[in-house]
Amino acid sequence: MDLNDDQRTLVEWLHGFAENVMRPAAHEWDEREETPWPIIEEAARLGIYSLDFFANAMADRSGLSIVLALEELAWGDAGLCMAIIGTSLGVAAIMANGTPEQQMEWIPRCFGTPDDIKLAAFGVSEPDAGSDVSSLRTRAVYDEASDEWVLNGTKTWITNGGIADVHVIVASVEPALAGRGQASFVVPEKTPGLSMGQKFSKMGIRASHTAEVVLEDCRIPGSCLLGGKDRLDERLARARDGQRSQSQAAMATFEATRPAVGAQALGIARAAYEYALDYAKERKQFGRAIVENQAIAFKLADMKTRIDGARLLVWRAAWMAATRKPYLNGEGSMSKLVAGETAVHVTEEAIQILGGYGYVRDYPVERWHRDSKIYTIFEGTSEIQRLVIARAISGVRVQ
Ligand SMILES: Cc1cc2nc3c(=O)[nH]c(=O)nc-3n(C[C@H](O)[C@H](O)[C@H](O)COP(=O)(O)OP(=O)(O)OC[C@H]3O[C@@H](n4cnc5c(N)ncnc54)[C@H](O)[C@@H]3O)c2cc1C
């Protein structure tokens, strides 16, 4: 279970960035609720916001580097962390669905360079299709004469939506086939017909931009279909014949990213636990430190135990994904489910331990609680994670 030297160095490096750059800036960007360009620029300058960083972390064959990195960054601040890593959602979609040539072409363009930073976004969710990603209404129609795809529809809740340089959009090619009739498309920078709709004002992770993406007769080259036309045509033919598919475009991306999402939730939970522990040792009431009361000490014991348990699930799922062991019991979902719910629970307990000081914006604990809640909602709600696990363990199509 020991981390190796590379992993330890990575954690120390990122902890320094989280402590010295993210923590001091977190309150300001939460209040401003704008994209924190200076922080992204600093991350790019240091090589944290870069293709190399993600490629190196992903190359760790134990799978741990990426989850270690994300726990540290979210410990610094979850909103700033999402602003730095939101691009990786689009990158993961290109990795999961693109040909090797498409990966080579598009992934570097998602990050740009420190002097010319680019962002990426991944658009699946729609106003009427959130958990039920098989019911997407965004349509992609092929125009054979020009070898172009024409996209129409509205995506909602999209991280970096409308401000990204590269948007990966999941759309329905053959609606009658529901989820199996979908494909992923890259929409290049400045493509006419793609625009930002409403920008959302959020409860937490407010430094991360979330907005609608509107697609109106948005024409993209045929080569922007991830996986290519031949592979899509074969897949659609198999689906029409009623043969089993491997996995749907959107689901393939979400499966791969679940432990990474859980790792961020862990970072928030650890931040709140550490803060509450220090506070409980300092704060005196009735002539003794509040940690001397079993009621408070047991809360802290439970918080630490749940965090460590969640981390083991996250590490296991990351290791299984990296070593290509199938999630036969929904282990990816388990990791995200437990880590997300742990973060909400632990941050709420931290508020309780701080009392009134936990409830005001002068202290970071209420922000951590607001930030934690999204981890039971996005990339599959807790209910959907339970559904995945229930179906996997029972073999029954639980509704
Ligand atoms: C800040 C933020 C960032 C996001 N970033 C992105 C992004 O970058 N890209 C993207 O594509 N999407 C993104 N999302 C969308 C996110 O993934 C969805 O909000 C999420 O999947 C839930 O969909 P919904 O909001 O439509 O809720 P719904 O699907 O309408 O669910 C509402 C409630 O019903 C429950 N429910 C639904 N179906 C079932 C069922 N079968 N069984 C039991 N319970 C069920 C849900 O668990 C939930 O409690 C983001 C959302 C937010 C808030």
The ligand as a MOL file (V3000), in Angstrom:
LIG
                    3D

  0  0  0     0  0            999 V3000
M  V30 BEGIN CTAB
M  V30 COUNTS 53 58 0 0 0
M  V30 BEGIN ATOM
M  V30 1 C -22.1520 22.1950 -11.6910 0
M  V30 2 C -22.5390 21.1630 -12.7010 0
M  V30 3 C -21.6340 20.7980 -13.6820 0
M  V30 4 C -21.9890 19.8680 -14.6550 0
M  V30 5 N -21.1090 19.5840 -15.6680 0
M  V30 6 C -21.5550 18.8190 -16.7130 0
M  V30 7 C -20.7430 18.6640 -17.8790 0
M  V30 8 O -19.6370 19.1910 -17.9760 0
M  V30 9 N -21.2370 17.9340 -18.9130 0
M  V30 10 C -22.4630 17.3430 -18.8580 0
M  V30 11 O -22.8630 16.7130 -19.8310 0
M  V30 12 N -23.2570 17.4610 -17.7610 0
M  V30 13 C -22.8290 18.1970 -16.6950 0
M  V30 14 N -23.6320 18.3550 -15.5950 0
M  V30 15 C -24.9400 17.7130 -15.5800 0
M  V30 16 C -25.0650 16.6020 -14.5500 0
M  V30 17 O -24.3410 15.4850 -14.9580 0
M  V30 18 C -26.5670 16.3360 -14.3560 0
M  V30 19 O -27.0900 17.4250 -13.6150 0
M  V30 20 C -26.8390 15.0250 -13.6560 0
M  V30 21 O -26.5100 13.9710 -14.4860 0
M  V30 22 C -28.2990 14.8850 -13.2260 0
M  V30 23 O -29.1760 15.2020 -14.2510 0
M  V30 24 P -30.3980 16.2130 -13.9500 0
M  V30 25 O -29.8190 17.3990 -13.3020 0
M  V30 26 O -31.1660 16.4170 -15.2100 0
M  V30 27 O -31.3040 15.4540 -12.9000 0
M  V30 28 P -32.4360 14.3260 -13.1860 0
M  V30 29 O -31.8870 13.2740 -14.0680 0
M  V30 30 O -33.6880 15.0070 -13.6290 0
M  V30 31 O -32.6280 13.7240 -11.7310 0
M  V30 32 C -33.4310 14.3640 -10.7380 0
M  V30 33 C -33.5110 13.4130 -9.5310 0
M  V30 34 O -34.1540 12.1870 -9.9340 0
M  V30 35 C -33.3230 11.0830 -9.6440 0
M  V30 36 N -33.5010 10.0550 -10.6620 0
M  V30 37 C -33.5120 10.1920 -12.0090 0
M  V30 38 N -33.6860 9.0000 -12.5900 0
M  V30 39 C -33.7460 8.0820 -11.6200 0
M  V30 40 C -33.9040 6.6490 -11.5690 0
M  V30 41 N -33.9790 5.9410 -12.6850 0
M  V30 42 N -33.9230 6.0490 -10.3830 0
M  V30 43 C -33.8210 6.7700 -9.2190 0
M  V30 44 N -33.6660 8.0980 -9.1840 0
M  V30 45 C -33.6240 8.7470 -10.3820 0
M  V30 46 C -31.9040 11.6590 -9.6670 0
M  V30 47 O -31.0120 10.8330 -8.9380 0
M  V30 48 C -32.1230 13.0020 -9.0090 0
M  V30 49 O -32.1710 12.8550 -7.6150 0
M  V30 50 C -23.2640 19.2600 -14.6130 0
M  V30 51 C -24.1690 19.6250 -13.5970 0
M  V30 52 C -23.8370 20.5810 -12.6780 0
M  V30 53 C -24.8650 20.9850 -11.6560 0
M  V30 END ATOM
M  V30 BEGIN BOND
M  V30 1 1 1 2
M  V30 2 1 2 3
M  V30 3 2 2 52
M  V30 4 2 3 4
M  V30 5 1 4 5
M  V30 6 1 4 50
M  V30 7 2 5 6
M  V30 8 1 6 7
M  V30 9 1 6 13
M  V30 10 2 7 8
M  V30 11 1 7 9
M  V30 12 1 9 10
M  V30 13 2 10 11
M  V30 14 1 10 12
M  V30 15 2 12 13
M  V30 16 1 13 14
M  V30 17 1 14 15
M  V30 18 1 14 50
M  V30 19 1 15 16
M  V30 20 1 16 17
M  V30 21 1 16 18
M  V30 22 1 18 19
M  V30 23 1 18 20
M  V30 24 1 20 21
M  V30 25 1 20 22
M  V30 26 1 22 23
M  V30 27 1 23 24
M  V30 28 2 24 25
M  V30 29 1 24 26
M  V30 30 1 24 27
M  V30 31 1 27 28
M  V30 32 2 28 29
M  V30 33 1 28 30
M  V30 34 1 28 31
M  V30 35 1 31 32
M  V30 36 1 32 33
M  V30 37 1 33 34
M  V30 38 1 33 48
M  V30 39 1 34 35
M  V30 40 1 35 36
M  V30 41 1 35 46
M  V30 42 1 36 37
M  V30 43 1 36 45
M  V30 44 2 37 38
M  V30 45 1 38 39
M  V30 46 1 39 40
M  V30 47 2 39 45
M  V30 48 1 40 41
M  V30 49 2 40 42
M  V30 50 1 42 43
M  V30 51 2 43 44
M  V30 52 1 44 45
M  V30 53 1 46 47
M  V30 54 1 46 48
M  V30 55 1 48 49
M  V30 56 2 50 51
M  V30 57 1 51 52
M  V30 58 1 52 53
M  V30 END BOND
M  V30 END CTAB
M  END
